[in-house]
């Protein structure tokens, strides 16, 4: 324990002592950038960005975006802006939005005519663009309308989004019975996100499962988790504790669902 404490203290001291060094290096990088010595600025910025410095990630992203000292690389700029945005860095968030706005405008030009001509994937995608305001004003009713068009053609993502719309009253009145039925149909077809949303309804005790809700939640969420859904995995841990002596019943139901409804490999 003493050895561990010493190692922890050493790590904290090292981390704290590196902050002034990072600040000094970023200040030097900004001087080099201002002097248009872009190659030298990049050499300063790259290790800082790799170490998680959001200012460095943002400035390096701008250089890749504008092609300063490097060949313009929008994909690389997005990754760097996203790294900064993940820490709440305002300039990185704005820069990321700037790139995404351009991409959404281009995407919309191809998506809208496809959706109008009956392409189910395009209809579902256009619904999401209306839902999240991607080169459109946010319009839940239009989002729901496009989701329904996609769902009517058997598009499984569209079907999930219709169920989700009923679940959260997105562009329509809330209808938990229709939401649960939609999720269940998709989940039984092996759709992982639908398994997750169905599990969350059971978890929140808003499904039709009544006293069986926790066991149903455990089975569906574990199936989603085993197929890569990280949020579901955290909820399964909580349910394992909640089920207590009845965990074996939840596990038995999970095994049953895994055999019947696992996504096709």
C-alpha positions in Angstrom: 0.0 0.0 0.0 2.9 2.4 0.9 4.5 1.6 -2.5 1.2 2.3 -4.3 0.7 5.6 -2.5 4.2 6.7 -3.4 3.6 5.8 -7.1 0.3 7.7 -7.1 1.9 10.8 -5.5 4.7 10.7 -8.0 2.3 10.5 -10.9 0.3 13.4 -9.5 3.4 15.5 -9.0 4.6 14.6 -12.6 1.3 15.6 -14.1 1.2 18.9 -12.2 4.7 19.7 -13.0 4.1 19.1 -16.7 1.4 21.7 -16.9 3.7 24.7 -16.9 5.9 23.0 -19.5 2.8 22.4 -21.7 1.8 26.0 -21.4 5.3 27.2 -22.3 5.4 24.9 -25.3 2.0 26.0 -26.5 3.0 29.7 -26.1 6.1 28.9 -28.2 3.9 27.2 -30.8 1.7 30.2 -31.1 4.8 32.5 -31.6 6.0 30.2 -34.4 2.5 30.2 -35.9 2.3 34.0 -35.8 5.7 34.1 -37.5 4.3 31.8 -40.2 7.0 29.2 -39.3 4.3 26.5 -39.6 6.6 23.4 -39.8 8.2 24.4 -36.5 4.8 25.2 -35.0 3.5 21.7 -36.0 6.5 20.1 -34.3 5.6 21.9 -31.1 1.9 21.2 -31.3 1.9 17.5 -32.2 3.1 16.1 -28.9 0.9 18.5 -27.0 -2.2 17.5 -28.9 -1.2 13.8 -28.4 -1.0 14.5 -24.6 -4.5 15.9 -24.6 -3.9 19.7 -24.7 -7.1 21.1 -26.2 -5.6 24.4 -27.3 -2.9 22.5 -29.2 -5.5 20.1 -30.8 -7.6 23.1 -31.9 -4.7 25.0 -33.4 -3.2 22.0 -35.1 -6.7 21.2 -36.4 -6.9 24.7 -37.9 -3.6 24.2 -39.7 -4.8 20.9 -41.2 -8.1 22.5 -42.1 -6.4 25.5 -43.9 -3.4 23.6 -45.2 -0.8 25.7 -43.3 2.5 23.8 -43.2 0.8 20.6 -44.2 -1.4 19.4 -47.0 -5.0 20.3 -46.2 -6.7 17.2 -44.6 -10.3 17.8 -43.5 -10.6 14.4 -41.9 -7.6 14.9 -39.8 -8.8 18.4 -38.8 -12.1 16.9 -37.7 -10.4 14.3 -35.5 -8.3 17.1 -33.8 -11.3 19.4 -33.4 -13.3 16.5 -31.9 -10.6 15.9 -29.4 -10.8 19.5 -28.3 -14.6 19.6 -28.4 -14.7 16.5 -26.1 -13.1 18.7 -23.4 -15.6 21.5 -23.9 -13.1 23.7 -25.8 -15.3 26.4 -27.3 -13.1 27.2 -30.4 -12.7 23.5 -31.2 -16.5 23.1 -30.9 -17.1 26.0 -33.3 -14.5 24.8 -35.8 -16.0 21.3 -35.7 -19.5 22.8 -36.3 -18.0 24.7 -39.3 -16.8 21.6 -40.9 -20.0 19.7 -40.2 -22.1 22.5 -41.6 -20.3 22.3 -44.9 -20.6 18.5 -45.0 -24.3 18.6 -44.1 -25.0 21.1 -46.9 -23.3 18.8 -49.4 -25.1 15.7 -48.0 -28.5 17.4 -48.1 -28.2 18.0 -51.8 -28.0 14.3 -52.5 -30.3 13.1 -49.6 -33.3 15.2 -50.3 -34.0 14.1 -53.9 -33.4 10.5 -53.0 -35.8 10.7 -50.1 -38.4 12.4 -52.3 -38.0 9.5 -54.8 -38.7 6.9 -52.1 -35.2 5.8 -51.0 -35.8 4.5 -47.4 -32.3 5.0 -46.2 -32.3 8.6 -47.4 -35.7 9.1 -45.8 -34.4 7.9 -42.4 -31.3 10.1 -42.8 -33.3 13.1 -43.7 -35.4 12.5 -40.6 -32.3 12.6 -38.4 -31.2 15.8 -40.1 -34.5 17.4 -39.2 -34.4 16.0 -35.7 -30.9 17.2 -34.9 -30.9 20.4 -37.0 -28.2 19.3 -39.4 -28.4 22.0 -42.1 -32.1 22.3 -41.3 -34.0 24.0 -38.5 -34.9 21.4 -35.9 -38.3 20.2 -36.8 -39.5 17.1 -34.8 -42.8 16.7 -36.8 -41.0 16.5 -40.1 -38.4 14.2 -38.6 -41.2 11.9 -37.4 -42.9 12.1 -40.8 -39.7 11.0 -42.7 -39.0 8.2 -40.1 -42.5 6.8 -40.8 -41.9 6.8 -44.5 -38.7 4.9 -44.0 -40.3 2.5 -41.5 -43.2 1.8 -43.9 -40.6 0.4 -46.4 -39.2 -1.9 -43.8 -36.1 0.2 -43.0 -35.0 -1.1 -39.5 -33.4 2.2 -38.5 -36.5 4.0 -39.5 -38.6 1.6 -37.5 -36.4 2.2 -34.4 -36.7 5.9 -34.9 -40.5 5.7 -35.1 -40.5 3.7 -31.8 -38.1 6.3 -30.3 -40.4 9.1 -31.4 -43.3 7.5 -29.6 -41.0 6.8 -26.6 -39.9 10.4 -26.2 -42.8 12.3 -27.8 -40.6 13.4 -30.7 -42.9 15.1 -33.3 -45.9 13.1 -32.0 -47.8 12.3 -28.9 -46.1 10.0 -26.5 -47.3 6.4 -26.8 -45.2 4.0 -24.7 -47.2 0.9 -25.9 -46.3 1.6 -29.5 -42.7 2.5 -28.6 -42.3 -0.8 -26.7 -43.9 -2.8 -29.6 -41.6 -1.2 -32.1 -38.5 -1.8 -30.1 -39.4 -5.4 -29.4 -40.0 -6.2 -33.1 -36.6 -4.7 -34.0 -34.9 -6.3 -31.1 -36.1 -9.7 -32.0 -34.7 -9.1 -35.5 -31.3 -8.6 -33.9 -31.1 -4.7 -33.9 -28.8 -3.7 -31.1 -29.9 -0.1 -30.5 -33.5 -1.4 -30.3 -32.4 -3.9 -27.7 -30.9 -1.1 -25.7 -33.9 1.2 -25.9 -36.3 -1.7 -25.1 -34.0 -2.5 -22.1 -34.1 1.1 -20.9 -37.9 1.1 -20.9 -37.9 -2.0 -18.7 -35.1 -0.4 -16.6 -37.2 2.7 -16.1 -40.3 0.7 -15.2 -42.4 2.2 -18.0 -42.9 -1.0 -20.0 -45.7 -3.5 -19.9 -43.5 -6.0 -18.1 -44.7 -5.1 -14.6 -43.0 -7.3 -11.9 -40.8 -8.8 -14.6 -39.3 -5.5 -15.7 -35.9 -5.9 -14.1 -35.3 -9.4 -15.5 -36.4 -8.2 -18.9 -34.1 -5.1 -18.7 -31.2 -7.3 -17.6 -31.7 -9.7 -20.6 -32.1 -7.1 -23.3 -29.4 -4.8 -22.0 -26.9 -7.6 -21.5 -27.6 -8.7 -25.1 -26.9 -5.2 -26.3 -23.8 -4.9 -24.2 -22.4 -8.2 -25.4 -22.8 -6.8 -28.9 -20.8 -3.7 -28.2 -23.2 -1.2 -26.6 -21.1 0.5 -23.9 -23.9 2.4 -22.2 -25.9 -0.9 -21.9 -22.9 -2.5 -20.2 -23.0 0.0 -17.3 -26.7 -0.5 -16.8 -26.2 -4.3 -16.7 -23.8 -3.8 -13.8 -26.5 -1.9 -11.8 -29.1 -4.5 -12.6 -26.9 -7.3 -11.5 -26.8 -5.7 -8.0 -30.6 -4.9 -8.1 -31.6 -8.5 -9.0 -29.5 -9.9 -6.2 -30.7 -13.5 -5.4 -32.8 -13.4 -8.7 -29.8 -12.8 -10.9 -29.8 -16.4 -12.1 -33.3 -15.8 -13.5 -32.1 -12.8 -15.5 -29.1 -14.7 -16.7 -31.4 -17.5 -17.9 -33.5 -15.1 -19.9 -30.5 -13.5 -21.4 -29.2 -16.9 -22.5 -32.6 -17.6 -24.1 -32.6 -14.2 -25.9 -29.0 -14.6 -27.0 -29.8 -17.9 -28.7 -32.9 -16.5 -30.4 -32.1 -12.9 -31.2 -28.4 -12.3 -31.5 -27.4 -10.2 -34.5 -26.3 -12.2 -37.6 -22.6 -12.4 -37.8 
